[in-house]
Amino acid sequence: MERMGEKNLRPIIKVVEEKCVNCHRCIMVCPVKMCNDGSGDIIDHHPELCIGCGECISACTHRARIGIDDFELFIDDLKKGENIVAIMAPAIVASFEEDYLRVNGFLKSLGVTAMFDVSFGAELTIKSYLDYMKSANPSLVIAQPCSTLVAFIEMYRPELIPCLAPVDSPMIHTMKMIKRFYPQYKNHRIAAISPCYSKRREFDAVGIGDYNVTFRSIQRHLDESGKSVRAYPAVGYNNPPAERAAMFSSPGGLMRTLQRYDKEVIGYTRKIEGPHEVYRYLAYLSNSLKQGKAPVYKLIDCLNCSMGCNGGPGTTNHNKHFDDVEYFVERRQCEMRETYKPATLLQKLFPGKLEKTLDTYWEAGLYRRSYTDRSRLFKEKVTSPSKAELEALFKIMHKENPAERLNCGACGYKSCEQMAVAIVNRLNKPENCRHYQEIEKELRANERTAQVIMQVYERTLEEMHKNRDGIEALSSQINETADYVSRSSQTITQMVENIRSITENLNHNAETVLKLNASSTDGKERLYKIGEIIDHVSQQSGALIETCKVIGDIANETGILGMNAAIEAAHAGDSTGKGFAVVAGEIRKLADNSGRQAVKITDNLHSIKALIDTSKESSLYAQEQFNRMTALIDTVKSEELSIQDAMSNHDTGGNQVLEALNEINVLIGKIKDTSSVLLASGEAVIHDISSLKTM
């Protein structure tokens, strides 16, 4: 497997760009800051400057930072049939609690050949520390089990490298132990089941170890496959058991393990952990050494994570309480100590079972370690700006006045100066400074205000010219309107007079209509009387016709009588009958004449009767026409009254219009005066606005 060189440290943190919101929280929690690049739209990451503390992973609520381990490669190689053994960090107890041995069963189901407990490697580490401290008698020893702190010292505080214990970490002790004392696994690859992403770099530096598999990846794999670790059997380790080094993953675990050999170790050990304390301490330790103020303590038992390795970035314990995390670790170390507790009097008189076991797996020089000064990487990437450069940048950032250097930390850096260093090295930009944004916003607002004022000036001037033209046109229109209103007033006055004349005519017509109505009523009454007379005459005509009929009948009878007389005269002879015959003849003539006259009279009477009937029909028609005429006269009378009312209203309205026109004339006069004043004011405003441009 290719090993990473000095300038190509293996990336162990990945930036998920689509999830990054450029909030700078990752910079805020980062102990070294300059491994982050905020010069773009996201916070990028430079792995060659990253110490792998994992703080940004825990801090990013958007999951834009994730750790990189070898889990996928580990699984793929197992499927290919690679021979692999696994070493289990002591912190596995804090993550899987009483089921930690079942993780061995899970790994065995995947094809892992053997499992080793790094707690025993921690016991070997303590032996190596004691050997170094006894042989070299150093004034200060910085513990190095935490690969993150080793990376920090190598990159950022190389002057402390001589103080680092020149021995391997518990994991490397375990790996070297396997290679040296377990020949059956000499050619096997080694997978470290760990709580930390930065261990991968330690393996690269030392040249041993093939996979770094975190607890988090194992748990995620189980969750995604829908399985529980309890589905697998508990499988023990292939190496001897540890004693109290089982608590090595907890803060102060190294010190407490050393206490087995030196009861006074607490008195000369500085126990310090957590990113908020340990980096500040190490950063100023070299200055204290130069000033002769250190070492106050001979041994520095230090860890990156607040909960030690039990709360490493590769675990799932970040939201747990300290006691919950350490409970099972403490319980296990108590159980392990019982394993080595003397059971017989002979064992009490001749203790040393653990030491004999450790001697079996420890060899002088086997677990020695050296370190690399990597500070050149930082110096190449990050230059220290001169005071003049900083002041020039502060001027750009609107921080010329020291009081404006707020050191608010909103940018993620500890101070404005640190932010300025990042900007000089193109690892950030002024736009990410809150103070700069506020000043720029104000400047942009002022610039926009000036632009708006100029736009308002130009537009106002233009509008004022338009208004002046409009006012002049309005003044002209007002004059025309005044003339029009005057003409309209005269016209309406004439119209009102005409309405009054029409009203008088209508009143006269109303009187005439009343007279006509009276005459039509009288004519209708007379016509009714004529109709009655015609009816009477018609009745008399009928009586005369009957009389004529009687006369005709009498004439007929007289003719018969004359005929009879003539007959009798013929019978009487010439002497007597002759005179009687003359009488009979006269009677017959009289009868004939009477009959003819009766017929003529009857015919005349029928003609008269027909004329009388026609006259009656005409009389009835005339009556109907008189009735219609009377109704029309009533309608005309009603409409005449409506017209009179309307004309009366028009007369009143006309008078009101005349009054309104008089008021309008007064108002127009006032408007003319006001428009003249407005026109003069507009000219003054135009003059004032025009003078603004020269200010």
ChimeraX attribute file (.defattr): number of C-alpha atoms within 10 A of each C-alpha:
attribute: neighborCount
match mode: 1-to-1
recipient: residues
	/A:1	7
	/A:2	6
	/A:3	15
	/A:4	13
	/A:5	10
	/A:6	14
	/A:7	12
	/A:8	11
	/A:9	19
	/A:10	18
	/A:11	19
	/A:12	22
	/A:13	22
	/A:14	16
	/A:15	17
	/A:16	15
	/A:17	14
	/A:18	9
	/A:19	14
	/A:20	19
	/A:21	14
	/A:22	17
	/A:23	17
	/A:24	23
	/A:25	19
	/A:26	23
	/A:27	25
	/A:28	19
	/A:29	21
	/A:30	24
	/A:31	22
	/A:32	18
	/A:33	20
	/A:34	24
	/A:35	23
	/A:36	22
	/A:37	22
	/A:38	23
	/A:39	18
	/A:40	12
	/A:41	11
	/A:42	20
	/A:43	25
	/A:44	20
	/A:45	20
	/A:46	16
	/A:47	18
	/A:48	18
	/A:49	24
	/A:50	27
	/A:51	25
	/A:52	27
	/A:53	27
	/A:54	26
	/A:55	21
	/A:56	24
	/A:57	22
	/A:58	16
	/A:59	17
	/A:60	19
	/A:61	12
	/A:62	13
	/A:63	14
	/A:64	21
	/A:65	25
	/A:66	18
	/A:67	21
	/A:68	20
	/A:69	24
	/A:70	18
	/A:71	20
	/A:72	12
	/A:73	14
	/A:74	20
	/A:75	15
	/A:76	11
	/A:77	15
	/A:78	16
	/A:79	11
	/A:80	9
	/A:81	10
	/A:82	16
	/A:83	16
	/A:84	21
	/A:85	22
	/A:86	27
	/A:87	27
	/A:88	26
	/A:89	29
	/A:90	31
	/A:91	31
	/A:92	26
	/A:93	25
	/A:94	24
	/A:95	23
	/A:96	20
	/A:97	17
	/A:98	16
	/A:99	16
	/A:100	21
	/A:101	22
	/A:102	20
	/A:103	26
	/A:104	25
	/A:105	21
	/A:106	21
	/A:107	20
	/A:108	18
	/A:109	12
	/A:110	12
	/A:111	18
	/A:112	21
	/A:113	15
	/A:114	21
	/A:115	26
	/A:116	23
	/A:117	24
	/A:118	32
	/A:119	28
	/A:120	27
	/A:121	33
	/A:122	32
	/A:123	27
	/A:124	28
	/A:125	25
	/A:126	20
	/A:127	18
	/A:128	25
	/A:129	18
	/A:130	16
	/A:131	14
	/A:132	17
	/A:133	17
	/A:134	10
	/A:135	9
	/A:136	9
	/A:137	12
	/A:138	14
	/A:139	13
	/A:140	22
	/A:141	23
	/A:142	22
	/A:143	22
	/A:144	22
	/A:145	25
	/A:146	23
	/A:147	23
	/A:148	24
	/A:149	24
	/A:150	25
	/A:151	25
	/A:152	23
	/A:153	25
	/A:154	21
	/A:155	23
	/A:156	22
	/A:157	19
	/A:158	20
	/A:159	14
	/A:160	20
	/A:161	18
	/A:162	14
	/A:163	19
	/A:164	19
	/A:165	25
	/A:166	20
	/A:167	24
	/A:168	25
	/A:169	26
	/A:170	27
	/A:171	28
	/A:172	27
	/A:173	24
	/A:174	29
	/A:175	25
	/A:176	21
	/A:177	22
	/A:178	22
	/A:179	17
	/A:180	15
	/A:181	13
	/A:182	14
	/A:183	11
	/A:184	9
	/A:185	17
	/A:186	15
	/A:187	13
	/A:188	18
	/A:189	20
	/A:190	25
	/A:191	22
	/A:192	28
	/A:193	27
	/A:194	30
	/A:195	30
	/A:196	32
	/A:197	27
	/A:198	29
	/A:199	26
	/A:200	26
	/A:201	23
	/A:202	21
	/A:203	20
	/A:204	18
	/A:205	18
	/A:206	14
	/A:207	14
	/A:208	17
	/A:209	23
	/A:210	19
	/A:211	23
	/A:212	27
	/A:213	28
	/A:214	27
	/A:215	26
	/A:216	23
	/A:217	21
	/A:218	19
	/A:219	19
	/A:220	12
	/A:221	14
	/A:222	14
	/A:223	12
	/A:224	9
	/A:225	9
	/A:226	8
	/A:227	12
	/A:228	14
	/A:229	20
	/A:230	16
	/A:231	11
	/A:232	18
	/A:233	16
	/A:234	16
	/A:235	17
	/A:236	16
	/A:237	16
	/A:238	12
	/A:239	18
	/A:240	15
	/A:241	22
	/A:242	24
	/A:243	23
	/A:244	26
	/A:245	29
	/A:246	31
	/A:247	29
	/A:248	28
	/A:249	29
	/A:250	26
	/A:251	24
	/A:252	22
	/A:253	20
	/A:254	25
	/A:255	24
	/A:256	19
	/A:257	20
	/A:258	21
	/A:259	14
	/A:260	11
	/A:261	12
	/A:262	12
	/A:263	10
	/A:264	11
	/A:265	17
	/A:266	16
	/A:267	10
	/A:268	15
	/A:269	21
	/A:270	19
	/A:271	18
	/A:272	20
	/A:273	20
	/A:274	15
	/A:275	19
	/A:276	14
	/A:277	13
	/A:278	19
	/A:279	21
	/A:280	11
	/A:281	14
	/A:282	20
	/A:283	15
	/A:284	11
	/A:285	18
	/A:286	19
	/A:287	13
	/A:288	15
	/A:289	14
	/A:290	9
	/A:291	9
	/A:292	10
	/A:293	11
	/A:294	15
	/A:295	17
	/A:296	15
	/A:297	15
	/A:298	19
	/A:299	24
	/A:300	25
	/A:301	21
	/A:302	28
	/A:303	29
	/A:304	27
	/A:305	25
	/A:306	20
	/A:307	22
	/A:308	24
	/A:309	26
	/A:310	32
	/A:311	26
	/A:312	28
	/A:313	27
	/A:314	27
	/A:315	24
	/A:316	20
	/A:317	20
	/A:318	16
	/A:319	9
	/A:320	11
	/A:321	10
	/A:322	16
	/A:323	11
	/A:324	12
	/A:325	22
	/A:326	24
	/A:327	13
	/A:328	20
	/A:329	26
	/A:330	18
	/A:331	14
	/A:332	20
	/A:333	20
	/A:334	15
	/A:335	15
	/A:336	18
	/A:337	15
	/A:338	13
	/A:339	14
	/A:340	16
	/A:341	15
	/A:342	15
	/A:343	10
	/A:344	9
	/A:345	9
	/A:346	9
	/A:347	12
	/A:348	11
	/A:349	9
	/A:350	10
	/A:351	14
	/A:352	13
	/A:353	13
	/A:354	17
	/A:355	12
	/A:356	11
	/A:357	14
	/A:358	18
	/A:359	12
	/A:360	10
	/A:361	20
	/A:362	22
	/A:363	13
	/A:364	8
	/A:365	9
	/A:366	14
	/A:367	20
	/A:368	14
	/A:369	15
	/A:370	13
	/A:371	18
	/A:372	14
	/A:373	17
	/A:374	20
	/A:375	17
	/A:376	15
	/A:377	16
	/A:378	16
	/A:379	12
	/A:380	8
	/A:381	15
	/A:382	18
	/A:383	12
	/A:384	12
	/A:385	15
	/A:386	10
	/A:387	9
	/A:388	9
	/A:389	14
	/A:390	17
	/A:391	17
	/A:392	14
	/A:393	20
	/A:394	21
	/A:395	12
	/A:396	12
	/A:397	22
	/A:398	18
	/A:399	19
	/A:400	14
	/A:401	10
	/A:402	8
	/A:403	8
	/A:404	14
	/A:405	16
	/A:406	13
	/A:407	17
	/A:408	14
	/A:409	16
	/A:410	18
	/A:411	23
	/A:412	22
	/A:413	24
	/A:414	16
	/A:415	15
	/A:416	22
	/A:417	16
	/A:418	15
	/A:419	24
	/A:420	24
	/A:421	21
	/A:422	26
	/A:423	19
	/A:424	18
	/A:425	18
	/A:426	15
	/A:427	24
	/A:428	22
	/A:429	18
	/A:430	20
	/A:431	14
	/A:432	19
	/A:433	19
	/A:434	15
	/A:435	21
	/A:436	18
	/A:437	15
	/A:438	13
	/A:439	14
	/A:440	15
	/A:441	12
	/A:442	12
	/A:443	12
	/A:444	12
	/A:445	13
	/A:446	12
	/A:447	12
	/A:448	12
	/A:449	12
	/A:450	12
	/A:451	12
	/A:452	13
	/A:453	13
	/A:454	14
	/A:455	12
	/A:456	13
	/A:457	16
	/A:458	15
	/A:459	12
	/A:460	17
	/A:461	18
	/A:462	13
	/A:463	15
	/A:464	18
	/A:465	16
	/A:466	12
	/A:467	18
	/A:468	19
	/A:469	14
	/A:470	14
	/A:471	19
	/A:472	16
	/A:473	12
	/A:474	17
	/A:475	19
	/A:476	13
	/A:477	13
	/A:478	17
	/A:479	16
	/A:480	12
	/A:481	16
	/A:482	20
	/A:483	13
	/A:484	12
	/A:485	17
	/A:486	16
	/A:487	12
	/A:488	14
	/A:489	20
	/A:490	13
	/A:491	12
	/A:492	17
	/A:493	16
	/A:494	13
	/A:495	15
	/A:496	21
	/A:497	14
	/A:498	13
	/A:499	18
	/A:500	16
	/A:501	12
	/A:502	15
	/A:503	19
	/A:504	13
	/A:505	13
	/A:506	17
	/A:507	15
	/A:508	12
	/A:509	15
	/A:510	18
	/A:511	13
	/A:512	13
	/A:513	17
	/A:514	15
	/A:515	12
	/A:516	15
	/A:517	19
	/A:518	13
	/A:519	13
	/A:520	17
	/A:521	16
	/A:522	12
	/A:523	15
	/A:524	20
	/A:525	14
	/A:526	13
	/A:527	17
	/A:528	16
	/A:529	12
	/A:530	15
	/A:531	19
	/A:532	14
	/A:533	13
	/A:534	17
	/A:535	16
	/A:536	12
	/A:537	16
	/A:538	19
	/A:539	13
	/A:540	13
	/A:541	18
	/A:542	16
	/A:543	13
	/A:544	16
	/A:545	20
	/A:546	13
	/A:547	15
	/A:548	22
	/A:549	17
	/A:550	13
	/A:551	18
	/A:552	21
	/A:553	16
	/A:554	16
	/A:555	24
	/A:556	17
	/A:557	14
	/A:558	21
	/A:559	23
	/A:560	16
	/A:561	16
	/A:562	24
	/A:563	17
	/A:564	15
	/A:565	21
	/A:566	23
	/A:567	15
	/A:568	16
	/A:569	21
	/A:570	15
	/A:571	11
	/A:572	15
	/A:573	13
	/A:574	12
	/A:575	9
	/A:576	13
	/A:577	19
	/A:578	15
	/A:579	15
	/A:580	21
	/A:581	23
	/A:582	15
	/A:583	16
	/A:584	25
	/A:585	17
	/A:586	14
	/A:587	21
	/A:588	24
	/A:589	16
	/A:590	16
	/A:591	24
	/A:592	17
	/A:593	13
	/A:594	21
	/A:595	22
	/A:596	14
	/A:597	16
	/A:598	22
	/A:599	17
	/A:600	13
	/A:601	17
	/A:602	21
	/A:603	14
	/A:604	13
	/A:605	18
	/A:606	16
	/A:607	12
	/A:608	15
	/A:609	19
	/A:610	13
	/A:611	13
	/A:612	18
	/A:613	16
	/A:614	12
	/A:615	16
	/A:616	19
	/A:617	13
	/A:618	13
	/A:619	18
	/A:620	15
	/A:621	12
	/A:622	16
	/A:623	19
	/A:624	13
	/A:625	13
	/A:626	18
	/A:627	15
	/A:628	12
	/A:629	17
	/A:630	19
	/A:631	13
	/A:632	13
	/A:633	17
	/A:634	15
	/A:635	12
	/A:636	15
	/A:637	19
	/A:638	13
	/A:639	12
	/A:640	17
	/A:641	15
	/A:642	12
	/A:643	15
	/A:644	19
	/A:645	13
	/A:646	13
	/A:647	18
	/A:648	15
	/A:649	13
	/A:650	17
	/A:651	19
	/A:652	13
	/A:653	13
	/A:654	20
	/A:655	15
	/A:656	12
	/A:657	17
	/A:658	18
	/A:659	13
	/A:660	13
	/A:661	18
	/A:662	15
	/A:663	12
	/A:664	16
	/A:665	18
	/A:666	12
	/A:667	13
	/A:668	17
	/A:669	14
	/A:670	12
	/A:671	17
	/A:672	18
	/A:673	12
	/A:674	13
	/A:675	16
	/A:676	15
	/A:677	12
	/A:678	17
	/A:679	18
	/A:680	13
	/A:681	13
	/A:682	18
	/A:683	15
	/A:684	12
	/A:685	16
	/A:686	17
	/A:687	12
	/A:688	12
	/A:689	15
	/A:690	14
	/A:691	10
	/A:692	10
	/A:693	10
	/A:694	6
	/A:695	5
